[in-house]
Amino acid sequence: MSSGALVDDVSPTPRGKWVSVGSEQFSTMAEGKDNLKMMEGGKWKWDKSPGDGRTQSCFRCNAHVDCDRVLRVHLVDGVFIIEGKGEHAPDPNLKRRLNSTLTFDMETRVRESMDQGGRSAGLAVALTNSKVKELKMSGKNPEDFKKPEGGLLGALKLCKSVRIQPDTPFGLVS
């Protein structure tokens, strides 16, 4: 038997194939993307794989480190469906990007505080208190990390010149 015959006898694995995720159909790409972004934990980032944004948009899982899970909104027979391929990686991703200052949880807390009328001074105190707690839990003395101008080394501070989003009056810097 030749090596070519062995390849022909092996059936293709569904591993790299797109499979339908759910049975819902959408009339617009925007509806499909909104629903996709809420699926499987809701942490998705735009994927650079083929997609023109009109007939296909791909998103990669951002909830896990080096995750292979990809979902796409795809136009099929006049309706948009959600398809997926790949598996989720085991290690959770704590931050949105490698250079993110905030973890997903911290970002959520800051946004909620701002939405509920939190002020920059109150947020700065809360972020400093978080850093104090973190230092104490790791067995370090927070007094050793005080900066001469105030605050703690490694603690986040608020700054008016950087914006976290257009409608928020303060941004976060390290």
C-alpha positions in Angstrom: 0.0 0.0 0.0 1.4 3.4 -0.9 1.5 6.4 1.5 -1.0 8.2 -0.7 -3.6 5.4 -0.1 -3.2 5.9 3.6 -4.0 9.6 3.3 -7.0 8.9 1.2 -8.4 6.4 3.7 -8.2 8.8 6.6 -11.4 10.8 7.0 -11.1 14.5 7.7 -11.4 15.6 11.3 -14.0 18.2 12.2 -11.3 20.0 14.3 -10.7 22.8 11.8 -14.2 23.0 10.4 -16.7 25.7 11.1 -19.8 24.3 12.9 -23.0 26.1 13.7 -23.2 27.5 17.3 -26.9 27.6 18.3 -29.8 27.7 15.9 -30.6 31.3 16.0 -30.6 33.3 12.7 -30.2 37.1 12.5 -31.4 39.5 9.8 -28.4 41.9 10.2 -24.7 41.6 10.8 -25.1 43.9 13.8 -27.6 41.7 15.5 -25.4 38.7 15.0 -22.3 40.4 16.4 -24.2 41.7 19.4 -25.4 38.1 20.2 -21.9 36.6 19.5 -20.3 39.0 22.0 -22.5 37.7 24.8 -21.8 34.0 24.1 -19.3 31.8 26.1 -18.4 34.3 28.7 -18.6 37.4 26.6 -14.9 38.2 26.2 -14.2 38.4 22.5 -11.8 40.5 20.4 -11.8 41.2 16.7 -9.9 38.4 14.9 -7.6 39.3 12.0 -8.7 36.4 9.9 -10.7 37.0 6.7 -13.9 39.0 7.2 -15.2 42.1 5.4 -17.7 43.0 8.2 -20.6 42.7 5.7 -20.8 39.0 5.0 -18.4 37.6 7.7 -16.9 38.9 11.0 -14.6 36.8 13.1 -13.9 37.1 16.8 -11.3 35.3 18.9 -11.8 34.3 22.6 -10.1 36.8 24.9 -11.0 35.0 28.1 -8.1 32.5 27.9 -4.4 32.8 27.2 -3.5 31.7 23.7 -7.0 30.5 23.1 -7.9 28.8 19.7 -11.7 29.3 20.0 -13.0 31.5 17.2 -16.6 32.5 16.5 -17.9 34.2 13.4 -21.1 35.8 12.1 -21.5 34.5 8.6 -24.0 35.3 5.9 -25.7 32.0 4.6 -28.7 32.1 2.3 -29.7 35.6 3.2 -29.5 35.2 7.0 -26.7 35.6 9.4 -25.7 32.7 11.6 -23.0 32.2 14.3 -20.4 29.5 13.6 -17.4 28.4 15.7 -14.2 26.4 15.6 -11.4 25.5 17.9 -11.4 24.8 21.6 -11.0 27.1 24.6 -7.5 27.1 26.3 -7.3 26.0 30.0 -5.5 29.1 31.4 -7.7 32.2 32.1 -6.7 35.6 30.7 -6.8 38.2 33.4 -6.3 41.3 31.3 -7.8 42.6 28.0 -4.4 43.2 26.4 -0.8 42.4 27.4 -0.2 46.0 28.4 -3.5 46.6 30.2 -3.1 48.2 33.6 -6.4 46.8 34.8 -7.7 43.3 35.1 -11.1 42.5 33.7 -12.6 42.6 37.2 -10.9 45.9 38.1 -12.1 47.5 34.8 -15.6 46.4 35.6 -15.5 47.9 39.1 -14.1 51.2 37.8 -16.8 51.4 35.1 -19.6 50.6 37.6 -18.2 53.2 40.0 -18.1 55.8 37.3 -21.7 54.9 36.1 -22.9 55.3 39.7 -21.4 58.7 40.2 -18.1 57.7 41.6 -15.6 60.6 41.7 -11.9 60.4 40.9 -10.8 60.9 44.5 -13.0 58.1 45.8 -11.7 55.8 43.0 -8.1 56.7 43.8 -8.7 55.8 47.4 -10.3 52.5 46.4 -7.5 51.6 44.1 -4.9 52.5 46.7 -6.7 50.3 49.3 -6.7 47.4 46.8 -3.0 47.8 46.4 -2.5 47.9 50.2 -4.5 44.7 50.6 -2.5 43.0 47.8 0.8 44.0 49.4 -0.4 42.7 52.8 -1.6 39.4 51.4 1.9 38.9 49.8 3.5 39.5 53.2 4.9 43.0 52.3 4.7 46.2 54.4 2.7 48.8 52.4 4.7 51.6 54.2 7.8 50.4 52.3 6.1 51.3 49.0 5.0 54.8 49.7 5.9 57.5 47.2 7.2 60.9 48.4 4.4 62.7 46.5 1.8 60.4 48.0 0.2 57.1 47.0 1.9 53.7 46.6 4.3 52.4 44.0 2.4 50.1 41.7 -1.0 51.6 42.6 -3.1 53.1 39.9 -3.9 56.8 39.9 -6.4 58.8 38.0 -5.5 61.5 35.5 -7.6 64.0 33.6 -5.5 63.9 30.5 -6.1 60.3 29.6 -9.6 59.0 28.9 -10.8 55.4 29.5 -13.7 56.0 27.1 -15.1 59.1 25.4 -18.0 59.8 27.9 -15.9 59.3 31.1 -14.2 62.4 32.6 -11.2 60.6 34.0 -8.8 57.9 32.7 -6.5 55.5 34.4 -2.7 55.6 34.2 -0.1 53.6 36.1 
